[in-house]
Amino acid sequence: MGNPRVWLITGASRGLGRAFAEAALAGGDRVVAAARDVRPLAELNEKYPAHLVPLPLDVADRQGVFDGMERAASAFGGLDLVVNNAGGMLYGMVEEATEEQIRAHMDVNFFGAVWVAQAALPYLRAQGGGRLFQVTSMGSGGGMATVGVYGAGKAALDAVSEALAMEVEGFDVKVTIVQMGGYNTGLFTAGTTTTEPLPKYQPLRTAMEAMWGDAVGPEPETAAPVIMELAALPDPPRRLIVGTQSFDHVLEMGRARADLYRSWEHLSRIAPG
């Protein structure tokens, strides 16, 4: 094995972030595990005391992110991989969501990820390159009832990450948009803020809940081997779907959108430009 790599993983106390951290540590790498509450990392820290540094971090606090990035980069003498994983869920209809809920949600899921990328880039550039994994969603290409604001945040991160990848490739910083499927991460429980339901939406809410079903999805650790292999690639893809069912679903959504465009092509082509 080559020299141990240094990872910074946000949202590392549970779910996918925790699974990625455990996989990196098991592979002999070093991990700066960032989370608002690092207490759940105590057991992992005891197991890997020399290889893991828990970092209390609220990604919504831009200055805190920049200060934290300095501590992260100095923990093991640099950064090789940054995983922008921290996030939450806002569940409910768009009309139901309050301004406070929407702004708080975007502060974490979109702005927080942007702050982490901005803070990490000077360190990655200074050492001649690195990897930035932007964790979005299989649904980032379109919205869906009850999770519209969540989808909007992931779609915004998806778009800005495409631009970022173009901007930093000249510094040998490789950006990959990691479109995660549905895993048993606790996102719909511990990580969820729920709107105050409006009665007029109850039929749709009931239908959507029936569509979601009771399945919790596979365990997060089943996705970790994909991330570890992605991290080892000399020329990683700009985007990657993680999950068999998710791969099929994303392709089907793309086909359906293309079919819709084609069915109205005659109207689109009336206008020049």
C-alpha positions as CSV (number, residue, x, y, z in Angstrom):
1,M,0.0,0.0,0.0
2,G,1.2,3.5,-0.7
3,N,1.4,6.4,1.7
4,P,-1.7,6.9,3.8
5,R,-4.1,9.5,2.5
6,V,-5.7,12.2,4.5
7,W,-9.5,12.5,4.3
8,L,-11.8,15.3,5.6
9,I,-15.4,14.0,5.8
10,T,-18.2,16.3,6.9
11,G,-21.3,14.8,8.5
12,A,-19.1,12.0,9.7
13,S,-20.9,11.1,12.9
14,R,-23.6,8.9,11.3
15,G,-24.9,7.5,8.1
16,L,-22.8,7.6,4.9
17,G,-20.2,9.9,6.4
18,R,-19.5,7.5,9.3
19,A,-19.4,4.6,6.8
20,F,-16.9,6.4,4.6
21,A,-14.7,7.3,7.6
22,E,-14.7,3.7,8.9
23,A,-13.7,2.4,5.4
24,A,-10.9,4.9,5.1
25,L,-9.6,4.1,8.5
26,A,-9.8,0.3,7.9
27,G,-7.8,0.9,4.7
28,G,-5.0,2.5,6.7
29,D,-5.8,6.2,5.9
30,R,-6.1,9.2,8.2
31,V,-9.4,10.8,8.7
32,V,-10.5,14.2,10.0
33,A,-14.1,13.5,10.9
34,A,-16.2,16.7,11.0
35,A,-19.7,16.9,12.6
36,R,-21.7,19.3,14.6
37,D,-21.8,16.7,17.4
38,V,-18.6,14.6,17.5
39,R,-19.7,12.6,20.6
40,P,-20.9,9.6,18.5
41,L,-17.3,9.3,17.2
42,A,-15.9,8.5,20.6
43,E,-15.8,4.7,20.1
44,L,-14.2,5.1,16.6
45,N,-11.7,7.5,18.1
46,E,-10.7,4.9,20.7
47,K,-10.2,2.3,18.0
48,Y,-8.1,4.6,15.8
49,P,-6.6,7.1,18.2
50,A,-3.6,7.9,16.0
51,H,-5.5,8.0,12.7
52,L,-8.7,9.8,13.5
53,V,-9.3,13.4,14.6
54,P,-12.9,14.4,15.4
55,L,-13.6,18.0,14.4
56,P,-16.6,19.9,15.8
57,L,-17.9,21.8,12.8
58,D,-21.2,23.5,11.7
59,V,-20.9,23.8,8.0
60,A,-23.5,26.6,8.0
61,D,-21.0,28.8,9.8
62,R,-18.7,30.1,7.0
63,Q,-16.0,31.5,9.2
64,G,-16.2,28.4,11.4
65,V,-15.6,26.3,8.3
66,F,-12.5,28.3,7.2
67,D,-11.1,28.1,10.8
68,G,-11.9,24.4,11.0
69,M,-10.3,23.7,7.6
70,E,-7.0,25.2,8.9
71,R,-7.2,22.8,11.9
72,A,-8.1,19.9,9.6
73,A,-5.2,20.5,7.2
74,S,-2.7,20.7,10.1
75,A,-4.0,17.6,11.9
76,F,-2.0,15.2,9.6
77,G,0.0,17.7,7.6
78,G,-2.3,18.2,4.6
79,L,-5.5,17.0,2.9
80,D,-5.9,14.6,0.0
81,L,-9.6,13.9,-0.2
82,V,-12.5,16.1,1.0
83,V,-16.0,14.6,1.2
84,N,-18.8,17.1,1.2
85,N,-21.4,14.9,2.9
86,A,-23.1,16.9,5.7
87,G,-26.8,17.5,5.1
88,G,-30.3,17.1,6.3
89,M,-33.8,16.7,5.1
90,L,-36.7,19.1,4.9
91,Y,-39.9,17.0,4.5
92,G,-43.1,18.6,3.4
93,M,-44.8,20.5,0.6
94,V,-43.2,23.6,-0.8
95,E,-46.2,25.8,0.3
96,E,-45.9,24.5,3.9
97,A,-42.3,25.3,4.4
98,T,-41.5,28.4,6.4
99,E,-38.8,30.9,5.4
100,E,-36.8,29.9,8.4
101,Q,-37.0,26.2,7.5
102,I,-36.0,26.8,3.9
103,R,-33.1,29.1,4.7
104,A,-31.8,26.8,7.5
105,H,-32.0,23.8,5.1
106,M,-30.1,25.6,2.3
107,D,-27.6,26.9,4.7
108,V,-26.5,23.3,5.4
109,N,-27.2,21.4,2.2
110,F,-26.1,24.0,-0.3
111,F,-24.2,26.9,1.2
112,G,-22.4,24.7,3.8
113,A,-21.1,22.5,1.0
114,V,-19.9,25.6,-0.9
115,W,-18.1,27.0,2.2
116,V,-16.3,23.6,2.6
117,A,-15.2,23.6,-1.0
118,Q,-14.0,27.2,-0.9
119,A,-12.1,26.6,2.4
120,A,-10.5,23.4,1.2
121,L,-9.3,24.5,-2.3
122,P,-6.4,26.6,-1.2
123,Y,-4.9,23.6,0.7
124,L,-5.5,21.2,-2.1
125,R,-4.1,23.6,-4.7
126,A,-1.0,24.3,-2.5
127,Q,-0.1,20.7,-2.4
128,G,-0.5,20.2,-6.1
129,G,-4.0,18.6,-6.2
130,G,-6.5,16.4,-4.5
131,R,-10.0,15.1,-4.7
132,L,-13.3,16.8,-3.8
133,F,-16.4,14.5,-3.6
134,Q,-19.7,16.5,-3.7
135,V,-22.4,14.2,-2.2
136,T,-25.7,15.0,-3.9
137,S,-28.6,12.6,-4.7
138,M,-30.0,10.4,-7.3
139,G,-32.9,12.8,-7.4
140,S,-30.8,16.0,-8.0
141,G,-31.9,16.1,-11.6
142,G,-35.5,16.9,-10.8
143,G,-38.0,17.7,-8.0
144,M,-40.5,15.4,-6.3
145,A,-43.5,16.3,-4.1
146,T,-42.8,16.4,-0.3
147,V,-39.0,16.6,-0.8
148,G,-38.9,19.6,-3.2
149,V,-36.6,21.8,-1.1
150,Y,-34.2,19.0,-0.4
151,G,-34.1,18.3,-4.2
152,A,-33.5,22.0,-4.8
153,G,-30.5,22.1,-2.5
154,K,-29.0,19.0,-4.1
155,A,-29.7,20.3,-7.6
156,A,-28.0,23.6,-6.8
157,L,-25.0,21.8,-5.4
158,D,-25.0,19.6,-8.5
159,A,-24.9,22.6,-10.8
160,V,-22.2,24.5,-8.9
161,S,-20.1,21.4,-8.7
162,E,-20.1,21.0,-12.5
163,A,-18.8,24.6,-12.7
164,L,-16.3,24.0,-9.9
165,A,-14.9,20.9,-11.6
166,M,-14.1,23.0,-14.7
167,E,-12.6,25.8,-12.7
168,V,-10.1,23.7,-10.6
169,E,-9.1,20.9,-13.0
170,G,-6.1,23.0,-14.1
171,F,-4.8,22.7,-10.5
172,D,-5.2,18.9,-10.6
173,V,-8.1,19.0,-8.2
174,K,-10.6,16.4,-9.3
175,V,-14.3,17.0,-8.5
176,T,-16.7,14.2,-8.5
177,I,-20.5,14.6,-8.0
178,V,-21.5,11.5,-6.0
179,Q,-25.2,10.9,-6.6
180,M,-26.2,8.7,-3.7
181,G,-29.2,6.4,-3.7
182,G,-31.5,5.7,-0.7
183,Y,-29.5,4.3,2.2
184,N,-30.4,3.7,5.8
185,T,-28.7,6.8,7.0
186,G,-31.2,8.2,9.5
187,L,-31.9,11.1,7.1
188,F,-35.6,10.7,7.4
189,T,-35.5,10.4,11.2
190,A,-32.7,12.2,13.1
191,G,-31.8,14.3,10.1
192,T,-35.3,15.5,9.2
193,T,-37.2,18.7,9.8
194,T,-40.9,18.4,9.0
195,T,-43.3,21.1,7.9
196,E,-46.6,21.9,9.5
197,P,-49.1,19.9,7.2
198,L,-51.8,21.8,5.4
199,P,-55.0,19.6,5.2
200,K,-55.5,20.3,1.5
201,Y,-52.3,18.3,0.8
202,Q,-53.3,15.2,2.8
203,P,-54.4,13.1,-0.2
204,L,-51.1,13.7,-2.0
205,R,-49.1,13.2,1.2
206,T,-50.8,9.9,1.8
207,A,-50.1,8.8,-1.8
208,M,-46.5,9.8,-1.5
209,E,-46.0,8.0,1.8
210,A,-47.5,4.9,0.2
211,M,-45.1,5.3,-2.7
212,W,-42.1,5.7,-0.4
213,G,-43.2,2.6,1.5
214,D,-41.5,1.2,4.7
215,A,-38.2,0.1,3.2
216,V,-35.3,1.8,4.8
217,G,-32.8,1.0,2.1
218,P,-29.4,-0.8,2.4
219,E,-26.9,0.0,5.1
220,P,-24.5,2.8,4.5
221,E,-21.4,0.6,4.7
222,T,-22.5,-1.2,1.5
223,A,-21.8,2.1,-0.4
224,A,-18.4,2.6,1.1
225,P,-16.5,0.2,-1.3
226,V,-17.6,2.4,-4.2
227,I,-16.2,5.5,-2.5
228,M,-12.9,3.7,-1.7
229,E,-12.5,2.6,-5.3
230,L,-13.5,6.0,-6.6
231,A,-10.8,7.5,-4.4
232,A,-8.2,5.2,-5.9
233,L,-8.9,6.1,-9.5
234,P,-6.2,8.1,-11.2
235,D,-8.8,9.9,-13.4
236,P,-12.1,9.8,-11.6
237,P,-15.4,10.5,-13.4
238,R,-17.0,13.9,-12.9
239,R,-20.2,12.3,-11.7
240,L,-21.1,8.8,-10.4
241,I,-24.4,7.2,-9.4
242,V,-24.1,5.0,-6.3
243,G,-26.6,2.2,-6.1
244,T,-28.0,-0.4,-8.6
245,Q,-31.6,0.7,-8.3
246,S,-30.6,4.3,-8.3
247,F,-28.6,3.9,-11.5
248,D,-31.7,2.4,-13.3
249,H,-34.0,5.1,-11.8
250,V,-31.7,8.0,-12.9
251,L,-31.4,6.6,-16.4
252,E,-35.2,6.2,-16.6
253,M,-35.7,9.8,-15.4
254,G,-33.3,11.0,-18.1
255,R,-35.2,9.0,-20.8
256,A,-38.5,10.4,-19.6
257,R,-37.3,13.9,-19.7
258,A,-35.8,13.5,-23.2
259,D,-39.1,12.0,-24.4
260,L,-40.9,15.0,-23.0
261,Y,-38.6,17.4,-24.8
262,R,-39.0,15.5,-28.1
263,S,-42.8,15.5,-27.8
264,W,-42.8,19.3,-27.7
265,E,-39.9,19.9,-30.0
266,H,-42.2,21.5,-32.6
267,L,-43.2,24.3,-30.1
268,S,-39.6,24.8,-28.9
269,R,-38.4,25.3,-32.5
270,I,-40.9,28.1,-33.2
271,A,-38.5,30.5,-31.5
272,P,-35.0,31.2,-32.8
273,G,-32.0,31.2,-30.4
